[in-house]
Amino acid sequence: MAMGGRRISEELSPRYYALCAVGGMLSAGTTHIALTPLDVLKVNMQVYPVKYYSISKCFSSLLREQGPSALWRGWTGKFFGYGAQGGCRFGLYEYFKGVYSNVFVDQNRNFVYFLSSASAEMFANLALCPFEAVKVRVQAQPCFAKGLHDGFPKLYAAEGTRGFYRGLFPLLGRNLPFSMVMFATFEHSVDFLYRNVAKRRKEDCSIAQQLGVTCIAGYAAGSVGSFISNPADNIVSSLYNRKADSFMLAIRKIGFANLFTRSLPIRLLLVGPSITLQWFFYDTIKVLGGLPTSGEVATDLRDDAS
């Protein structure tokens, strides 16, 4: 779809945004449940790096010491927390992109992508933070709680409301750059694939081809975003599990180089497929609802060919 200075939000309706929010909620929630075992490994490797110095060591130790159920610890927090985040992240991104496209008509599209994703992610993290606070403790501290039903009241009794938002700023530090890079990478990847690989307009491709483009662009977006946000992800795990009491102390204890390298392989293994599946389910739900797949094609291919 050729954008240029075109005002796109006039074509969008409350039904469109609602369907995008529902699609984001279902796609993110179900995907994160499926990847719970990898998330358990990641959190424990971040919190106990000496004991769990590799993926295989962490997996075998947890399986031997705590049993198979340990790998599914925190799944309720992932479903409800990341479902709420996904609904806000995808639904509000579409909304803000429409709003900012009207306001900043002649601005570079990167500016609109970054501003839209950052605005949506602020709300998404406010929704996610309480669930994440409980989930990380449940996964790394077996005696803390079994799940949300007993984790929420226990955390509130111990730390009050502050305990639910202890990691909000590091969480924003992780998810804001991740979301901004993820959405911009996705948009540019979709544009690149249609113009240089498919060499056809999106409307001229089959639904299967369009969803294939979504999956490739989604994997690229997730991989790039996970690398950018890895330092903040390590800080979040350290703060939630009281390995450090402040942002700066967490950085000093982890070490600057380790911020970028610790748990990076497991995050790439976790986030790349996760974001790919989210985009696939999200666009499938949009297609089933009669909406086009996601992503802009900045140049009309018919004009290029002429």
C-alpha positions in Angstrom: 0.0 0.0 0.0 1.5 3.3 -1.1 1.6 5.6 1.9 3.6 8.8 1.2 1.6 11.7 2.6 -1.7 9.8 2.5 -3.9 9.9 5.6 -4.5 6.3 6.5 -6.5 6.5 9.7 -9.7 7.6 7.8 -10.0 4.1 6.5 -9.8 2.5 10.0 -12.7 1.9 12.4 -13.2 0.9 16.0 -13.9 -2.6 14.8 -10.5 -2.7 13.1 -8.7 -1.6 16.3 -10.7 -4.0 18.4 -10.0 -7.0 16.2 -6.2 -6.0 16.2 -6.3 -5.9 20.0 -8.1 -9.3 20.3 -5.7 -10.8 17.7 -2.7 -9.5 19.6 -4.0 -10.8 22.9 -4.7 -14.3 21.7 -1.5 -14.6 19.6 0.8 -13.4 22.4 -0.9 -15.3 25.2 -1.0 -18.7 23.4 2.5 -18.3 22.0 4.0 -17.5 25.4 2.3 -20.6 26.9 3.9 -22.8 24.3 7.4 -21.4 25.0 7.1 -21.5 28.8 9.9 -24.2 29.2 12.4 -22.0 27.3 11.4 -19.0 29.4 12.0 -21.0 32.6 15.5 -21.9 31.4 16.2 -18.3 30.5 15.1 -16.8 33.9 17.1 -19.4 35.9 20.2 -18.9 33.8 19.9 -15.1 34.4 19.3 -15.4 38.1 21.8 -18.3 38.8 24.5 -17.9 36.1 27.1 -19.9 38.0 24.9 -22.9 38.7 23.2 -22.8 35.3 26.1 -21.9 32.9 24.6 -23.5 29.8 21.2 -24.4 28.4 21.8 -28.1 28.7 23.1 -27.8 32.3 20.1 -25.8 33.3 17.6 -28.1 31.6 19.1 -31.3 33.1 19.5 -29.8 36.6 15.9 -28.5 36.8 14.6 -31.8 35.4 16.6 -33.8 38.0 16.0 -31.6 41.0 12.5 -30.3 40.5 10.9 -32.6 38.0 9.2 -31.9 34.6 6.6 -29.7 36.1 9.3 -27.1 36.9 9.6 -26.4 33.2 6.0 -25.2 33.1 6.1 -23.0 36.2 4.7 -19.6 35.6 2.5 -20.4 32.6 -0.5 -18.6 33.9 1.5 -15.4 34.4 2.7 -15.7 30.8 -0.7 -16.3 29.3 -2.6 -13.5 31.1 0.4 -11.1 31.4 1.7 -11.4 27.8 -1.9 -11.7 26.5 -2.6 -8.2 28.1 0.7 -6.9 26.7 0.0 -8.3 23.3 -3.5 -6.8 23.1 -2.0 -3.3 24.0 1.1 -3.7 21.9 -0.5 -4.7 18.6 -3.9 -3.0 19.0 -2.6 0.3 20.2 0.3 0.3 17.7 -2.2 0.2 14.9 -4.2 3.0 16.6 -1.2 5.2 17.2 0.1 4.6 13.7 -3.1 5.8 12.3 -3.1 8.9 14.6 0.5 9.8 14.0 0.2 9.2 10.2 -2.5 12.0 10.2 -0.4 14.3 12.4 3.0 13.8 10.9 1.9 13.5 7.2 5.2 14.3 5.6 7.5 12.8 8.2 9.8 9.8 7.5 7.9 6.6 8.2 10.6 5.4 10.7 9.6 8.3 12.9 5.9 7.2 12.8 6.9 3.5 13.5 9.1 4.4 16.4 6.6 6.8 18.0 3.6 4.5 17.5 5.4 1.5 19.0 6.8 3.4 21.9 3.4 4.9 22.7 1.7 1.5 22.6 4.4 -0.2 24.6 4.0 2.2 27.5 0.5 1.0 28.1 1.5 -2.6 27.3 4.1 -2.6 30.1 1.8 -1.1 32.6 -0.5 -4.1 31.9 2.3 -6.7 31.9 4.3 -5.6 34.9 2.3 -7.1 37.8 2.1 -10.5 36.0 5.8 -10.4 35.2 6.7 -9.7 38.8 4.9 -12.8 40.0 5.9 -15.0 37.1 9.7 -14.4 37.5 9.5 -15.2 41.2 7.5 -18.3 40.6 10.0 -19.5 38.0 13.2 -18.8 39.9 12.0 -19.4 43.5 10.1 -22.7 43.7 9.0 -22.1 47.3 7.5 -18.6 46.5 4.2 -19.7 45.0 2.6 -22.1 42.6 1.1 -19.5 40.2 -0.9 -16.3 40.0 -3.7 -17.4 42.4 -1.3 -17.6 45.4 1.5 -15.4 44.0 -0.4 -12.2 43.7 -1.7 -12.1 47.4 1.7 -13.3 48.7 3.6 -10.6 46.8 1.1 -7.9 47.8 1.3 -8.9 51.5 5.1 -8.8 51.4 5.8 -5.7 49.4 2.5 -3.9 48.7 1.7 -2.4 45.3 5.3 -1.3 44.9 6.3 -5.0 44.6 4.3 -5.4 41.4 6.0 -2.4 39.7 9.5 -2.8 41.1 10.8 -3.7 37.7 8.7 -1.3 35.6 11.6 1.0 34.5 13.9 -1.9 33.6 11.0 -3.6 31.9 10.4 -0.4 29.9 14.1 -0.3 29.2 13.9 -3.8 27.8 10.6 -3.6 26.0 10.5 -0.1 24.6 13.7 -0.5 22.5 12.6 -4.1 21.6 9.2 -2.9 20.5 10.5 0.1 18.5 13.1 -2.0 16.7 10.7 -5.0 16.3 7.9 -3.0 14.6 10.2 -0.9 12.4 12.2 -4.0 11.4 8.9 -5.8 10.6 7.6 -3.0 8.5 10.8 -2.6 6.5 11.1 -6.4 6.1 7.6 -6.6 4.7 8.3 -3.8 2.3 11.6 -5.4 1.2 10.1 -8.8 0.6 7.2 -7.6 -1.5 9.4 -5.2 -3.6 12.5 -7.4 -4.0 11.4 -11.0 -3.5 7.8 -11.4 -4.5 8.0 -8.4 -6.8 4.2 -8.1 -6.7 1.7 -6.0 -4.8 0.5 -7.5 -1.5 -3.1 -7.7 -3.0 -1.8 -9.8 -5.9 -0.3 -12.5 -3.6 -2.2 -15.4 -2.2 -3.1 -15.5 1.5 -0.5 -18.2 2.0 2.2 -16.1 0.4 1.2 -13.1 2.5 1.4 -15.1 5.7 4.8 -16.4 4.5 6.0 -12.9 4.2 4.6 -12.2 7.7 6.6 -15.1 9.2 9.9 -14.2 7.6 9.5 -10.5 8.6 8.4 -11.6 12.1 11.5 -13.7 12.6 13.8 -10.9 11.5 12.0 -8.5 13.8 12.1 -10.8 16.8 15.8 -11.6 16.4 17.0 -8.0 16.0 14.8 -6.8 18.8 16.0 -9.5 21.2 19.7 -8.5 20.7 18.9 -4.9 21.4 16.9 -5.5 24.5 19.1 -8.3 26.1 20.9 -6.0 28.7 17.6 -4.7 30.2 16.2 -8.3 30.3 19.1 -9.4 32.5 18.6 -6.4 34.8 14.8 -7.1 35.1 15.5 -10.7 36.3 18.1 -9.5 38.7 15.8 -6.9 40.3 12.8 -9.1 40.5 14.8 -11.8 42.3 16.5 -9.4 44.7 20.0 -10.1 43.3 20.3 -6.3 43.3 18.4 -3.5 44.9 18.9 -0.8 42.3 19.3 -0.4 38.6 23.0 0.7 38.9 23.8 -2.1 41.4 22.4 -4.7 39.0 24.6 -3.4 36.2 27.7 -3.6 38.4 26.9 -7.1 39.7 26.2 -8.5 36.3 29.1 -6.8 34.5 28.8 -4.6 31.4 29.9 -7.3 28.9 27.6 -9.9 30.6 24.6 -7.6 30.1 24.9 -8.3 26.3 26.0 -11.9 26.4 24.4 -13.6 29.4 21.4 -15.7 28.2 21.6 -14.2 24.7 21.5 -17.7 22.9 18.4 -18.8 24.9 16.8 -15.4 24.2 17.4 -15.7 20.5 16.0 -19.2 20.6 13.0 -18.0 22.6 12.2 -14.6 21.1 12.7 -15.3 17.4 10.2 -18.2 17.1 7.9 -16.5 19.7 7.6 -13.3 17.7 7.3 -15.2 14.4 4.4 -17.2 15.8 2.8 -14.1 17.3 2.8 -12.3 13.9 1.6 -15.5 12.1 -1.4 -16.0 14.5 -2.1 -12.2 14.6 -2.3 -11.9 10.9 -4.3 -15.1 10.6 -6.8 -13.7 13.0 -6.9 -10.5 11.0 -7.4 -12.4 7.7 -10.2 -14.4 9.3 -11.8 -11.2 10.3 -11.7 -9.8 6.8 -8.7 -7.5 7.3 -5.4 -7.3 5.3 -2.2 -8.7 6.7 0.2 -6.4 8.5 2.9 -4.2 7.1 3.2 -1.4 4.6 4.7 -1.5 1.1 6.1 2.0 0.7 6.2 2.0 -3.1 3.4 1.0 -5.5 5.0 -1.8 -7.6 2.9 -0.8 -10.6 4.6 2.6 -10.6 8.0 0.9 -10.3 7.3 -1.3 -13.3 6.2 1.6 -15.5 
